[in-house]
Amino acid sequence: MTTPGFGRLTRPLPLVAGLMWLVVAVYPIYYMVISSFRTPAEFLSGSPWLPTGDLTMENYRSVIEGGIGLFFLNSLFVTVSSVALITLVSLLAAYAISRVASRTVLFVFNVFLLGLAIPYQAAIIPIYVIINRTGLYDTLFGMIPPQVAFGIPITVLILVNFIRDIPNDLYDSMVMDGAGHFRLLRSLVVPLSRPALVAVVMYNSLQVWNNFLFPLILTQSQNVRTVPLALREFQGQYGINVPGIMAAVILSALPIIFLYIVARRQLLGGLTAGFGK
Amino acid sequence: MRWIVAALLLAPAAAFFAAFALVPMIMAGVLSLYDWDGVSPAEYAGLGNWTEAFTDPVTARALLLTVQVMGLSWLIQTPISLLLGVYLAGRQRHRAVLGVLYFLPLLFSAVAVGLIWSSAILAPSGALNTALSSVGLSGLGRTWLGDTSLAVYAVIAVIAWQFIPFHTLLYQAGARQVPQVLYEAARIDGAGTLQQFFRITLPQLKYTIITSTVLILTGSLTYFDVVFVMTGGGPGYATRILPLHMYLSAFKETDFGYGSAIAVILATVGLTLSIVLLRVTGFSRMRSQQEGF
């Protein structure tokens, strides 16, 4: 079997180039993993290629005892709340946009799309001011509204593209049976747009879980720290204890690594949601 | 659907977006006319922050640096992702295995990527220098992130490492959609691998190239976390790109008015870039051509 444009296994050049890239892509991760099992002294003297020397779980133990569990719970709360809100409000909006051909609705849609063109970083100073005024500064709740606001544009776009493809006949026959908007949404729109919903949930979960800037500007106390912010603090706290930092990095990525193992297709599909193919 | 129903359905999303995205964007414009340290009352400053923004060499440098990062990121990420994506589009077992491994960098947050590279790989006693000396090339060792002239290239390389898997994914999906009959026809006509690549694969990937390009160029305005974690904008101002310049001006140098002026510049650059790219590439036409995914 041949492949688009590039050679077969019998042609060595693509394979050699492919293996070279493998080293570039994977070596930093491999090195991080072996470092996370070393003592600080072993990290400085050990081989950069093989996991030599006495390996230890000490780094993982100290990161876990340092309270990373709380940061996981914080991240989980912010992620689940934000993603639930993004999905719900975007689904309602996308349903309206797909079903109503009015100028005003189209205008609102275009305003959402404007949000795709402007980097959210440009809004952080006023967001900091607003969250401060509302008394949500330094709380887990304060991080949710801005994440929701900036998750809406891409989510609405993807859902609109999908819901628009649902044939009108299906709506008509359900309306004939006396279905209201709630039943249309529940029994028609949601089941038929499942792939799109899975993709936007994956995409937004990764965005919120990994977000660093909002926690950075909207919190200061340790008890509301999320995982990415905690990682950055570990860097300051552990200083030259690189193995400790590497153990923290690996622990921080465990939920996503787990997703990659059990649902790789959906995870990768979610990453390129709206851009792929 | 009656208009009242449509309005009710749109209201929650519109309210969130207005309050925490639209209003802040406008507020940034207003704040840029004030001198404010975030604590004491703000003082009207007229165009003071703007005069400063257009004369301040640090801001000019941040803008230039951002353009440099944008250009080099495109030059590095596009050919590598394209070749890798086309390579992975093949369905052979060994390519599938390579694909699983190639996409591993995608599993780490920007902060994690920054930490892996800055404390384990590029640190003075990190993997790169150790590996170089272990093969007898210690002369090539550097303080990669501490060197004013090298730091920006190190940052660009790490950003490439972080984002190439994502664009590879786009190209893989694009290449798999190229109709196989085109290749069969080409083979019958006696076209070789290279010819097939340049005459079929590349033209067929036109829309993917456009999508990926738009994402790299507009994305360059948002690289914050990686740079913040790796260098904090330094050494000196060597890696102080626009979003970082804005953050540091506002939150570290507590000059919220000036930070807001830079935020407005950032938003304007983003918006202009999007509009220009839309016009030049017909990105929106393409969007409607490939509804759904």
Interface residues (C-beta under 8 A of the other chain):
Chain A: M1 T2 T3 P4 G5 F6 G7 L9 R11 P14 L15 A17 G18 L19 W21 L22 V24 A25 V26 Y27 P28 I29 Y31 M32 S35 L44 S47 P48 W49 L85 L88 V89 S90 L92 A93 Y95 A96 I97 R99 V100 S102 T104 V105 V108 V111 F112 L114 G115 L116 A117 I118 P119 Y120 Q121 A122 A123 I124 I125 P126 I127 Y128 V129 I130 P145 P146 V148 A149 F150 I152 P153 V156 I158 N161 F162 R164 D165 H181 A196 A199 W209 N210 F212 L213 I217 V227 P228 L229 L231 R232 Q235 V242 I245 M246 V249 S252 A253 I256 I257 Y260 R264 L268 G269 L271 T272 A273 G274 F275 G276 K277
Chain B: M1 W3 V5 A6 L9 L10 P12 A13 A14 F16 F17 A19 F20 A21 L22 V23 P24 M25 M27 A28 L31 I80 L83 L84 V86 Y87 A89 G90 R91 Q92 H94 R95 L98 V100 L101 Y102 F103 L104 P105 L106 L107 F108 S109 A110 V111 A112 L115 I116 W117 S119 A120 I121 A123 S125 G126 A127 T130 A131 S134 W161 I164 P165 F166 L169 L170 A173 G174 A175 R176 Q177 V178 Y183 R187 T193 Q196 F197 I200 T201 L202 T211 L215 T218 L221 T222 F224 D225 F228 V229 P243 M246 Y247 A250 F251 F256 G259 S260 A263 V264 L266 A267 G270 L271 S274 I275 R287 Q290 E291 G292 F293
